[in-house]
């Protein structure tokens, strides 16, 4: 027999999981497997803190903040081993922009950024959050968001060239 809490949580997961996976995929610069792991960990944390989540004034911000915290925790793990990306995958066509999705060049440029810089760019330019909402999601000041965004854009432009239609 399921409780009311379980039913509410199930409804939340059905309604929001796809968007969470998309955000996590952007935050991980296209690493779909890590994104799935992050979403699963985030959902676990949300379930444990369900009463606090239900009382939150900004539930979307609560989810974004939890997702960023889980990503930060993942990057802090000492035993974590990453696969090494290669320039060309065998027997696979080159990735291009399709329907607004990220190009492989942009994905690689985002992958080279530290997680907080990447999160600042994703929240500011992909999700079009203002500086205050991004600062709230990242748990930092608005000035930090501005400086992290400016530095991240400089680094992305250095990799992609002076004109980037996706993050300009």
C-alpha positions in Angstrom: 0.0 0.0 0.0 1.5 3.4 -1.0 1.3 6.4 1.1 0.2 9.9 0.1 3.9 10.9 0.1 4.8 8.1 -2.3 1.9 9.0 -4.6 3.0 12.7 -4.6 6.6 11.8 -5.3 5.6 9.4 -8.1 3.6 12.2 -9.8 6.5 14.6 -9.4 8.9 12.1 -11.0 6.6 11.4 -13.9 6.1 15.1 -14.6 9.7 16.3 -14.1 12.2 13.6 -14.7 12.7 14.2 -18.4 13.5 17.9 -17.8 15.9 17.0 -15.0 17.7 14.6 -17.3 18.0 17.3 -19.9 19.4 19.8 -17.4 21.8 17.2 -16.0 22.9 16.3 -19.5 23.7 20.0 -20.1 25.5 20.3 -16.8 27.6 17.3 -17.6 28.4 18.6 -21.1 26.6 15.7 -22.8 27.6 12.8 -20.6 24.3 11.0 -20.7 25.3 8.2 -18.3 26.6 10.6 -15.6 23.4 12.7 -16.2 21.2 9.7 -15.4 23.2 9.0 -12.3 22.9 12.6 -11.1 19.2 12.6 -11.7 18.8 9.4 -9.7 20.8 10.8 -6.8 18.9 14.0 -6.9 15.6 12.1 -6.8 16.8 10.1 -3.9 17.7 13.3 -2.0 14.4 14.9 -2.9 12.5 11.8 -1.6 14.3 12.0 1.7 13.7 15.7 2.0 10.1 15.6 0.5 8.4 17.5 3.3 11.0 20.4 3.0 10.6 20.3 -0.8 6.8 20.6 -0.6 7.2 23.7 1.6 9.8 25.3 -0.7 8.7 28.7 -2.1 10.5 27.9 -5.4 10.3 24.2 -6.1 12.1 24.5 -9.5 15.0 26.3 -7.8 15.1 23.7 -5.1 15.5 21.0 -7.8 18.1 22.9 -9.7 20.1 23.6 -6.5 19.9 19.9 -5.5 21.1 18.8 -8.9 24.0 21.2 -8.8 25.0 20.0 -5.3 24.9 16.4 -6.5 27.1 17.3 -9.4 29.5 19.1 -7.2 29.6 16.1 -4.8 30.3 13.8 -7.8 33.2 15.8 -8.9 34.7 15.9 -5.4 34.9 12.1 -5.1 38.5 11.0 -5.0 38.0 7.6 -6.5 36.1 8.9 -9.5 37.6 7.9 -12.8 36.6 9.5 -16.0 36.8 8.1 -19.5 39.1 9.9 -21.7 37.3 11.5 -24.7 38.8 11.0 -28.1 38.6 13.4 -31.0 36.9 11.0 -33.4 34.8 8.0 -32.6 35.1 5.1 -35.0 32.1 4.4 -37.3 30.0 7.3 -36.0 29.1 10.4 -37.9 30.2 13.8 -36.8 27.7 15.6 -34.5 26.0 18.7 -35.9 23.5 21.1 -34.5 20.1 19.4 -34.8 17.0 21.1 -33.5 18.9 23.4 -31.2 21.0 20.6 -29.6 24.6 21.3 -28.8 27.3 20.7 -31.4 30.2 18.4 -30.5 32.5 21.5 -30.4 30.3 23.3 -27.9 29.9 20.1 -25.8 33.7 19.7 -25.7 34.2 23.4 -24.8 31.6 23.0 -21.9 33.3 19.7 -20.8 36.5 21.7 -20.3 34.9 24.2 -17.9 34.8 23.6 -14.2 31.3 22.4 -13.0 30.2 25.7 -11.5 31.2 27.7 -14.6 29.3 25.2 -16.7 26.3 25.4 -14.5 26.3 29.2 -14.6 26.3 29.1 -18.5 23.6 26.5 -18.6 21.3 28.3 -16.3 21.9 31.7 -17.7 21.9 31.0 -21.5 20.1 27.6 -22.0 17.4 28.1 -19.3 17.4 31.9 -19.6 17.4 32.5 -15.9 18.3 35.9 -14.6 21.4 36.5 -12.5 19.5 36.4 -9.2 17.8 33.0 -10.0 21.1 31.6 -11.2 22.8 32.8 -8.0 20.0 31.2 -6.0 20.4 27.9 -7.9 24.2 27.9 -7.4 24.1 29.1 -3.8 26.4 32.1 -4.5 26.3 35.8 -4.9 25.1 37.6 -8.1 28.6 39.0 -8.5 30.0 35.5 -8.5 27.5 34.5 -11.2 28.5 37.5 -13.4 32.2 36.8 -13.1 31.8 33.0 -13.6 29.6 33.6 -16.6 32.1 36.1 -18.1 35.1 33.9 -17.6 33.2 30.8 -18.9 32.2 32.7 -22.0 35.8 33.8 -22.6 37.0 30.2 -22.3 34.2 28.9 -24.6 35.0 31.6 -27.2 38.7 30.8 -27.1 37.8 27.2 -28.0 35.0 27.9 -30.6 36.2 31.2 -32.0 34.9 34.7 -31.5 31.3 34.0 -32.6 29.3 31.5 -30.8 25.6 31.6 -31.9 24.6 29.3 -29.1 26.0 31.2 -26.1 26.5 34.7 -27.6 
